Amino acid sequence: MDEIRVRSLRNIQFKLEHQLICTADIVQEKQLIIKLLEWFNFTNCPLQKDVLGILELIAKVGSILG
């Protein structure tokens, strides 16, 4: 299960870094935001800084978009 979550997170990071998706697109994805927040509920919680970075990016863009 952890491996799947990590691969999914890496996939999102790759797409953001290579501009295959933009942050404004993922701001609209409420389920993604919920899943990113739930990341911290697991006992094994790798890549916390990466998840927080994406959440921070979403928060910044979300506040700009209003």
N, CA, C and O of each residue as an XYZ file, in Angstrom:
264
protein
N       0.823     -1.196      0.000
C       0.000      0.000      0.000
C       0.869      1.263      0.000
O       0.602      2.210     -0.740
N       1.903      1.263      0.834
C       2.795      2.428      0.884
C       3.436      2.679     -0.475
O       3.566      3.821     -0.915
N       3.832      1.600     -1.127
C       4.488      1.733     -2.428
C       3.570      2.400     -3.446
O       4.021      3.221     -4.245
N       2.316      2.059     -3.421
C       1.343      2.645     -4.349
C       1.167      4.132     -4.068
O       1.126      4.943     -4.993
N       1.064      4.487     -2.796
C       0.912      5.905     -2.433
C       2.143      6.708     -2.846
O       2.021      7.824     -3.353
N       3.329      6.136     -2.626
C       4.565      6.832     -2.981
C       4.663      7.015     -4.490
O       5.023      8.092     -4.965
N       4.342      5.964     -5.248
C       4.379      6.085     -6.715
C       3.382      7.118     -7.214
O       3.677      7.872     -8.141
N       2.211      7.156     -6.609
C       1.197      8.146     -6.999
C       1.677      9.566     -6.710
O       1.501     10.474     -7.522
N       2.280      9.737     -5.547
C       2.806     11.053     -5.192
C       3.905     11.466     -6.160
O       3.920     12.605     -6.627
N       4.814     10.568     -6.465
C       5.900     10.856     -7.406
C       5.344     11.197     -8.790
O       5.885     12.054     -9.489
N       4.276     10.530     -9.172
C       3.634     10.794    -10.456
C       3.090     12.225    -10.496
O       3.269     12.935    -11.486
N       2.433     12.638     -9.429
C       1.903     14.003     -9.354
C       3.049     15.016     -9.399
O       2.973     16.018    -10.109
N       4.110     14.747     -8.636
C       5.267     15.647     -8.624
C       5.877     15.765    -10.016
O       6.204     16.865    -10.462
N       6.031     14.644    -10.697
C       6.606     14.649    -12.049
C       5.756     15.499    -12.987
O       6.280     16.318    -13.743
N       4.454     15.299    -12.933
C       3.555     16.048    -13.817
C       3.589     17.544    -13.525
O       3.527     18.358    -14.446
N       3.687     17.910    -12.255
C       3.783     19.325    -11.910
C       5.107     19.910    -12.377
O       5.139     20.999    -12.950
N       6.202     19.191    -12.135
C       7.530     19.683    -12.509
C       7.691     19.843    -14.015
O       8.377     20.757    -14.475
N       7.065     18.963    -14.779
C       7.196     19.000    -16.235
C       6.010     19.688    -16.910
O       5.834     19.613    -18.126
N       5.204     20.359    -16.090
C       4.076     21.158    -16.556
C       3.088     20.371    -17.412
O       2.506     20.900    -18.358
N       2.912     19.100    -17.063
C       1.883     18.301    -17.713
C       0.518     18.595    -17.095
O      -0.518     18.427    -17.739
N       0.535     19.033    -15.848
C      -0.648     19.577    -15.173
C      -0.199     20.842    -14.462
O       0.980     20.999    -14.146
N      -1.125     21.727    -14.218
C      -0.760     22.933    -13.478
C      -1.462     22.911    -12.120
O      -2.457     22.213    -11.929
N      -0.938     23.662    -11.218
C      -1.472     23.674     -9.855
C      -2.926     24.134     -9.836
O      -3.721     23.666     -9.021
N      -3.265     25.045    -10.727
C      -4.652     25.520    -10.788
C      -5.616     24.371    -11.098
O      -6.769     24.390    -10.669
N      -5.135     23.371    -11.846
C      -5.972     22.202    -12.148
C      -6.207     21.360    -10.897
O      -7.326     20.913    -10.644
N      -5.146     21.147    -10.114
C      -5.314     20.258     -8.959
C      -5.987     20.949     -7.779
O      -6.457     20.278     -6.860
N      -6.039     22.272     -7.790
C      -6.771     22.987     -6.740
C      -8.240     22.575     -6.776
O      -8.902     22.528     -5.739
N      -8.740     22.282     -7.953
C     -10.146     21.903     -8.128
C     -10.431     20.470     -7.697
O     -11.593     20.098     -7.529
N      -9.396     19.665     -7.518
C      -9.542     18.243     -7.177
C      -9.624     18.063     -5.664
O      -8.614     17.819     -5.004
N     -10.820     18.185     -5.127
C     -11.006     18.120     -3.680
C     -10.592     16.759     -3.115
O     -10.039     16.692     -2.017
N     -10.848     15.691     -3.839
C     -10.462     14.356     -3.362
C      -8.950     14.231     -3.227
O      -8.461     13.593     -2.296
N      -8.214     14.833     -4.144
C      -6.756     14.797     -4.062
C      -6.284     15.519     -2.806
O      -5.399     15.026     -2.107
N      -6.848     16.655     -2.520
C      -6.469     17.416     -1.333
C      -6.779     16.612     -0.072
O      -5.977     16.579      0.861
N      -7.925     15.975     -0.049
C      -8.295     15.133      1.095
C      -7.308     13.990      1.258
O      -6.855     13.711      2.368
N      -6.974     13.329      0.158
C      -6.025     12.204      0.212
C      -4.641     12.661      0.661
O      -3.963     11.947      1.399
N      -4.220     13.836      0.226
C      -2.929     14.356      0.668
C      -2.946     14.639      2.171
O      -1.957     14.380      2.856
N      -4.034     15.157      2.682
C      -4.145     15.405      4.120
C      -4.212     14.087      4.899
O      -3.652     13.984      5.991
N      -4.884     13.099      4.351
C      -4.985     11.790      5.002
C      -3.653     11.051      5.007
O      -3.482     10.095      5.763
N      -2.715     11.480      4.180
C      -1.381     10.873      4.107
C      -0.772     10.748      5.513
O      -0.091      9.770      5.823
N      -1.029     11.743      6.341
C      -0.416     11.815      7.664
C      -1.114     10.941      8.700
O      -0.659     10.855      9.841
N      -2.211     10.292      8.318
C      -2.924      9.394      9.231
C      -2.322      7.996      9.267
O      -2.634      7.219     10.169
N      -1.470      7.660      8.308
C      -0.882      6.328      8.251
C       0.293      6.225      9.215
O       0.999      7.205      9.450
N       0.498      5.040      9.769
C       1.620      4.851     10.689
C       2.946      5.020      9.964
O       3.868      5.639     10.496
N       3.052      4.483      8.764
C       4.245      4.689      7.947
C       3.935      5.865      7.027
O       3.088      5.766      6.138
N       4.614      6.950      7.247
C       4.291      8.197      6.549
C       5.538      8.748      5.854
O       6.122      9.728      6.317
N       5.954      8.115      4.729
C       7.136      8.602      4.028
C       6.840      9.878      3.240
O       5.684     10.198      2.964
N       7.883     10.583      2.891
C       7.811     11.749      2.002
C       6.898     12.857      2.535
O       6.185     13.507      1.770
N       6.930     13.059      3.835
C       6.077     14.086      4.442
C       6.363     15.474      3.876
O       5.436     16.242      3.620
N       7.628     15.795      3.681
C       7.985     17.118      3.161
C       7.456     17.306      1.744
O       7.037     18.405      1.383
N       7.471     16.252      0.941
C       6.956     16.338     -0.424
C       5.455     16.605     -0.421
O       4.960     17.432     -1.186
N       4.739     15.896      0.449
C       3.287     16.089      0.549
C       2.982     17.508      1.028
O       2.101     18.178      0.490
N       3.714     17.953      2.034
C       3.508     19.320      2.533
C       3.818     20.356      1.459
O       3.153     21.389      1.380
N       4.825     20.081      0.631
C       5.160     21.002     -0.453
C       4.034     21.134     -1.454
O       3.725     22.237     -1.906
N       3.420     20.016     -1.801
C       2.284     20.055     -2.737
C       1.101     20.771     -2.098
O       0.442     21.584     -2.746
N       0.831     20.472     -0.832
C      -0.268     21.154     -0.146
C      -0.023     22.659     -0.056
O      -0.952     23.454     -0.199
N       1.229     23.043      0.179
C       1.564     24.467      0.226
C       1.333     25.127     -1.132
O       0.794     26.231     -1.214
N       1.741     24.447     -2.177
C       1.542     24.952     -3.532
C       0.053     25.128     -3.828
O      -0.361     26.140     -4.394
N      -0.742     24.136     -3.440
C      -2.188     24.197     -3.645
C      -2.778     25.372     -2.859
O      -3.634     26.095     -3.369
N      -2.319     25.560     -1.617
C      -2.836     26.649     -0.791
C      -2.509     28.015     -1.391
O      -3.351     28.913     -1.408
N      -1.292     28.160     -1.877
C      -0.891     29.444     -2.485
C      -1.732     29.756     -3.717
O      -2.254     30.862     -3.862
N      -1.853     28.791     -4.584
C      -2.625     29.020     -5.814
C      -4.094     29.185     -5.504
O      -4.774     30.006     -6.120
N      -4.591     28.407     -4.549
C      -6.001     28.520     -4.144
C      -6.326     29.892     -3.599
O      -7.412     30.419     -3.841
N      -5.390     30.479     -2.861
C      -5.647     31.812     -2.308
C      -5.608     32.879     -3.404
O      -6.298     33.894     -3.308
N      -4.815     32.654     -4.427
C      -4.756     33.607     -5.544
C      -6.028     33.518     -6.381
O      -6.573     34.532     -6.818
N      -6.500     32.266     -6.601
C      -7.686     32.072     -7.429
C      -8.953     32.491     -6.701
O      -9.964     32.809     -7.327
N      -8.891     32.489     -5.365
C     -10.004     32.944     -4.549
C     -11.073     31.960     -4.512
O     -12.096     32.184     -3.864
